[in-house]
Amino acid sequence: MNSVEQQEKPTKRRGLLGSSLITGSMTMMSRVLGLVRDIVFAQTIGAGGSADSFFLAFKIPNFLRRLFAEGAFAQAFVPVLNEYHEKGGIAAVKELVNRVAASLGSVVLVLTLLVVVFAPQLGSLLAYGFEYRGDGEKAELVGELLRITFPYLFFISMAGMLGGILNSFDRFAVPAFAPVLLNICMIAAAFIGVSYFEEPVMALAWGVFVAGALQMLFQMPFLAKLHLLPTPKWDWNHPGVKKILLLMAPAIFGVSISQINLLLDQVLAAFMQDGAVGWLYYSDRLYELPLGVFGVAIATVILPSLSRQHTAGSGAQFDATLGWAMRSVLYIAVPAMVALFMLAEPLITTLFKSDKFDVADIDMAVLSLRAYALGLVAFMLTKVLATGYFSRQDMKTPVRIGIIAMVTNMVFNLALAIPLEYYYQIGHVGLALATTLSAILNAGLLYRGLRKEGVYQPQPGRARFVFTLILATAAMAATLYGFNQWFTQWQEWLWWQRGYRILIVCGAGFAVYAGALFAAGVRLRDLKAREV
């Protein structure tokens, strides 16, 4: 019996908690390596100068990675793929993926070639802030870097499609591991490649290019084992292709509001003092750790389950799965938000302090990290709440809400960033705060919409859950405060002294939080969702 025939037979699906842990562990590996990568960046290129050009150019492929590998394409593709699997079996799935590969690949390839040709013009547009400040060389460098890094869009789009197929068949680990290759390639480029280029950041750009190709190639053997490796076939009239393309356009906008806002932050930061782009980059990377490991992992895991439940008309299971995802996110997001805010200085200092990332850079990055941290709960909930819409193939509502959030973000940018930059030279903090406020609005409107449509109703025990969460987080916060009063010389210690102390602080905070939950009666079995 071949793999395709085996997939036609009913199989016992792994529980959502188990799948989330597997996906989260793979993502954790990627994020930890991402931190190593950023530590290497701080040591080799620091903040300011050509580093600002690289961070601005790198934001584009990194933004696209989140859209296609973690977001919009999967949100449009996976529900349709599951629908074809439920109604037509493997043969229908194979027919669909062949045609999607041809249509998506051709569109993205043409777009990639256009950007490569017109990279200098696009670079000038993105980096107009550098030119406005009289730093034309940095703006020109952005265009050169874009020409190298933008082909990542083609590779990651194909990798996102392959990963979507694997996720639909509950093969979550492989797509979750693929981003590890990006960090490995960029670390290697920073250590080895920089010596071969007059401008060191050019080596990092080639690292992005190579990583994209590897992420696509890495997943192919696993699709081949399932006999689902796409064989591109042109058929723009295939109903599945039309449906995916129709859903994908609004999904790109709806799932990525926070990322679009972060991209706008980087573009606007180019108008501010030297180093502002870098400070936002480093603080963004730290708050992205819990968001990527848990928020994205849980949203990825529940999407196939929710789409199956919606197709089967199982409203009760749909409600239970979405409720489990929200509770799971809050168990992580609330203490992570408090910890990031309280430990911003120790974390930034421990990870990034170097000759090229000095005390002034640390102080500035700490401020923007604290501003981002305030929105962590909203950022993570948005991932889950948006999935509740996309699994039902409702793209219009998140788009409408997203437009409101984006307009609000721009208003807050003007109201906060401009005066903070003019009076205090900390305009980048205003950008971060604006993004946080718009994320809170986005999450709130998404939640209200699900409640209003009757898709989600809070389960019994909500008051006890909230009380337990607040109590455990308060106990953790008291522990972190005590250590902050004890450890006060972070910037004077050597890197290894900072390193073991931050491990002690984080370990103590986690132990107290977990212990408080246990004392309140929370057990691991309580975190499991219903089997679906």
ABEGO torsion letter per residue (X at the ends): XBAAAAAABBBBBBBAAAAAAAAAAAAAAAAAAAAAAAAAAAAAAEBEEAAAAAAAAAAAAAAAAAAAAABAAAAAAAAAAAAAAAAAEAAAAAAAAAAAAAAAAAAAAAAAAAAAAAAAAAAAAAAAAAAAAGBAAAAAAAAAAAAAAAAAAAAAAAAAAAAAAAAAAGBAAAAAAAAAAAAAAAAAAAAAAAAABABAAAAAAAAAAAAAAAAAAAAAAAAAAAGABBBBBBBAABAAAAAAAAAAAAAAAAAAAAAAAAAAAAAAAAABBBGAAAAAAAAAAAAAAAAAAAAAAAAAAAAAAAAAAAAAGBAAAAAAAAAAAAAAAAAAAAAAAAAAAAAAAAAAAAAABBAABBAAAAAAAAAAAAAAAAAAAAAAAAAAAAAAAAAAGBAAAAAAAAAAAAAAAAAAAAAAAAAAAAAAGAAAAAAAAAAAAAAAAAAAAAAAAAAAAGABBBBBGAAAAAAAAAAAAAAAAAAAAAAAAABAAAAABBAAAAAAAAAAAAAAAAAAAAAAAAAAGBBAAAABBBBX
